[in-house]
Amino acid sequence: MVDANRTMELRLPATRTPAAQPPTDLGSRLAPIEKPHGLKLRFAYWGMRKFMGKVLTPVKVVNARVPESLAVTNSFLKFSAKGITLEKPLQLMIGDLVSQINGCEFCLDLGRSAAARYETKTEKLEALPQYRTSPLFSDRERAALAYVDEVTRNKRVSDGTFAALQKQFSERQIVEITLLNAIQNFYNLTNIPLGIGSDGFCAIPPKQSG
């Protein structure tokens, strides 16, 4: 679900993560469209094949059927790349936790490949279910994770959880965390009902340079 000009943001990492797994889904509920109509979509397919080694399944299932949705995803990608001031490891932890809660295999797989690129420790992502008690996480990280955890599960947040967040983050950062949570839920709730599972990014051999 990306513009070819943005595929560099999702380029596969130079190394595989220890948690690398092949695709585990049995196929999406709507057949992926391998040959899209329209110049914009064909260019997006070309760009992803060049920079990522394959075309994302959500692009073939969702964007190929509703080309106008490319603009939505491109806006999210541009905002995440240029509009977020939070450190990248925290962004990745937020996305991973939300995807774990919702059970989005596609987003977990893509997120783990991004984590390898940004040298985020895999063991920290694996420990996310225990973020409240694990010594791997700082109080700042716990405050952000508790917030997105509660919002994702309950669609609202307690005063206590919000107060803990305010102690660790500026008002701008709180809004950034809220938007990251909403965007990740958007991705999850697009992929899951359509049966879009892992694309096996962590199992793809790194692209050779030159």
C-alpha positions as CSV (number, residue, x, y, z in Angstrom):
1,M,0.0,0.0,0.0
2,V,2.8,2.4,-0.9
3,D,3.9,4.7,-3.6
4,A,7.1,3.6,-5.4
5,N,8.7,6.8,-4.2
6,R,8.2,5.8,-0.6
7,T,9.4,2.2,-0.9
8,M,12.8,3.2,0.3
9,E,11.3,3.7,3.8
10,L,10.4,0.0,3.9
11,R,13.5,-1.5,2.2
12,L,14.4,-4.8,3.6
13,P,17.1,-4.9,6.2
14,A,20.7,-5.9,5.4
15,T,20.4,-8.9,7.8
16,R,17.6,-11.3,8.8
17,T,16.2,-11.2,12.3
18,P,16.5,-14.3,14.6
19,A,12.7,-14.5,14.4
20,A,12.6,-14.9,10.6
21,Q,9.7,-17.0,9.5
22,P,8.3,-17.9,6.0
23,P,4.8,-16.7,5.1
24,T,2.3,-18.5,7.3
25,D,-1.0,-17.5,5.8
26,L,-3.0,-19.8,3.7
27,G,-4.0,-17.0,1.3
28,S,-6.1,-13.9,1.4
29,R,-9.9,-14.0,1.1
30,L,-9.6,-11.9,-2.1
31,A,-7.1,-13.1,-4.7
32,P,-4.1,-10.9,-5.1
33,I,-4.1,-9.0,-8.4
34,E,-0.7,-9.5,-10.1
35,K,-1.3,-7.3,-13.1
36,P,-2.9,-4.1,-12.0
37,H,-4.6,-1.5,-14.3
38,G,-3.4,2.1,-14.4
39,L,0.0,3.7,-14.6
40,K,0.2,4.7,-11.0
41,L,-0.3,1.1,-9.7
42,R,2.0,-0.4,-12.3
43,F,4.7,2.0,-11.2
44,A,4.1,1.2,-7.5
45,Y,4.4,-2.6,-8.3
46,W,7.6,-1.9,-10.2
47,G,9.1,0.2,-7.4
48,M,8.3,-2.4,-4.7
49,R,9.8,-5.2,-6.8
50,K,12.9,-3.2,-7.3
51,F,13.4,-2.0,-3.7
52,M,11.8,-4.7,-1.7
53,G,12.0,-7.8,-3.8
54,K,8.3,-8.3,-4.0
55,V,4.9,-6.5,-4.1
56,L,3.2,-6.2,-0.7
57,T,0.1,-8.4,-0.5
58,P,-2.1,-5.5,0.8
59,V,-1.2,-3.6,-2.4
60,K,-2.3,-6.5,-4.6
61,V,-5.5,-7.1,-2.6
62,V,-6.6,-3.7,-1.5
63,N,-5.0,-0.9,-3.6
64,A,-5.3,-2.9,-6.8
65,R,-9.1,-2.9,-6.3
66,V,-9.4,0.6,-4.9
67,P,-6.6,2.6,-6.4
68,E,-7.7,5.8,-4.6
69,S,-6.6,4.2,-1.3
70,L,-3.0,4.6,-2.4
71,A,-3.3,8.2,-1.4
72,V,-4.4,7.3,2.1
73,T,-1.5,4.9,2.7
74,N,1.1,7.3,1.1
75,S,-0.1,10.0,3.5
76,F,0.4,7.7,6.5
77,L,3.9,6.7,5.3
78,K,5.0,10.3,4.7
79,F,3.7,11.4,8.1
80,S,5.5,8.5,9.8
81,A,8.7,9.3,8.0
82,K,8.7,13.0,8.3
83,G,6.1,14.1,10.9
84,I,7.1,11.9,14.0
85,T,9.7,13.1,16.4
86,L,9.6,10.1,18.6
87,E,12.7,7.8,18.5
88,K,12.4,5.0,15.9
89,P,12.7,2.1,18.4
90,L,9.8,3.4,20.4
91,Q,7.7,3.8,17.2
92,L,8.5,0.2,16.2
93,M,7.6,-1.1,19.7
94,I,4.3,0.7,19.6
95,G,3.5,-0.8,16.2
96,D,4.6,-4.2,17.2
97,L,2.5,-4.3,20.4
98,V,-0.6,-3.1,18.7
99,S,-0.2,-5.8,16.0
100,Q,0.4,-8.4,18.6
101,I,-2.8,-7.5,20.4
102,N,-4.8,-7.5,17.2
103,G,-3.0,-10.5,15.7
104,C,-1.9,-9.0,12.4
105,E,0.7,-11.4,11.0
106,F,1.5,-9.1,8.0
107,C,2.3,-6.1,10.2
108,L,4.3,-8.1,12.7
109,D,6.5,-9.6,9.9
110,L,7.0,-6.2,8.2
111,G,7.7,-4.6,11.6
112,R,10.3,-7.1,12.5
113,S,12.2,-6.6,9.2
114,A,12.1,-2.8,9.9
115,A,13.4,-3.5,13.5
116,A,16.5,-5.2,12.1
117,R,17.1,-2.3,9.8
118,Y,17.0,0.1,12.8
119,E,19.0,-2.2,15.0
120,T,16.1,-2.6,17.5
121,K,16.7,-5.7,19.7
122,T,14.5,-8.6,18.7
123,E,14.4,-9.8,22.3
124,K,12.8,-6.5,23.3
125,L,10.0,-7.0,20.8
126,E,9.5,-10.6,22.0
127,A,9.3,-9.3,25.5
128,L,6.5,-6.8,24.7
129,P,3.8,-8.9,26.3
130,Q,5.7,-8.5,29.6
131,Y,6.5,-4.8,29.1
132,R,5.0,-3.9,32.5
133,T,7.5,-6.0,34.5
134,S,10.4,-6.7,32.2
135,P,13.6,-4.9,33.1
136,L,14.2,-4.4,29.3
137,F,11.8,-1.5,29.3
138,S,12.2,2.0,30.7
139,D,9.5,3.8,32.6
140,R,9.1,6.1,29.6
141,E,8.5,3.1,27.2
142,R,6.1,1.5,29.7
143,A,4.0,4.6,29.8
144,A,3.7,4.7,26.0
145,L,3.0,1.0,25.7
146,A,0.4,1.0,28.5
147,Y,-1.4,3.8,26.7
148,V,-1.6,2.2,23.3
149,D,-2.3,-1.2,24.9
150,E,-5.3,0.2,26.7
151,V,-6.6,2.2,23.8
152,T,-6.3,-0.7,21.4
153,R,-8.1,-3.1,23.7
154,N,-10.7,-0.7,25.2
155,K,-11.0,2.2,22.7
156,R,-10.6,4.5,25.6
157,V,-8.0,5.2,28.4
158,S,-8.2,5.7,32.1
159,D,-7.1,9.0,33.8
160,G,-4.3,7.1,35.6
161,T,-2.8,5.8,32.3
162,F,-3.0,9.2,30.7
163,A,-1.4,10.9,33.7
164,A,1.5,8.4,33.6
165,L,1.9,9.3,29.9
166,Q,1.9,13.0,30.7
167,K,4.8,12.6,33.1
168,Q,7.0,11.1,30.3
169,F,6.0,12.9,27.1
170,S,5.2,16.4,25.8
171,E,1.8,17.2,24.5
172,R,3.0,16.9,20.9
173,Q,4.5,13.5,21.6
174,I,1.3,12.3,23.2
175,V,-0.6,13.2,20.0
176,E,2.1,11.5,18.0
177,I,1.7,8.3,20.0
178,T,-2.1,8.5,19.6
179,L,-1.8,8.9,15.9
180,L,0.7,6.1,15.6
181,N,-1.7,3.8,17.5
182,A,-4.6,4.8,15.2
183,I,-2.6,4.3,12.0
184,Q,-1.3,0.9,13.2
185,N,-4.9,-0.2,14.0
186,F,-6.0,1.0,10.6
187,Y,-3.4,-1.3,8.9
188,N,-4.3,-4.2,11.2
189,L,-8.0,-3.9,10.7
190,T,-7.5,-3.7,6.9
191,N,-5.4,-6.8,6.8
192,I,-7.0,-9.1,9.3
193,P,-10.6,-9.3,7.9
194,L,-9.3,-9.8,4.4
195,G,-7.1,-12.7,5.6
196,I,-3.8,-11.0,4.6
197,G,-1.1,-12.8,6.6
198,S,2.7,-12.7,6.7
199,D,4.6,-11.8,3.5
200,G,7.7,-13.5,4.7
201,F,9.9,-10.4,4.7
202,C,12.2,-11.7,7.4
203,A,12.8,-14.8,5.3
204,I,13.7,-13.0,2.1
205,P,17.5,-13.1,1.5
206,P,19.0,-9.6,1.6
207,K,19.2,-7.8,-1.8
208,Q,22.8,-7.8,-3.1
209,S,24.3,-4.4,-3.8
210,G,25.7,-3.5,-7.2
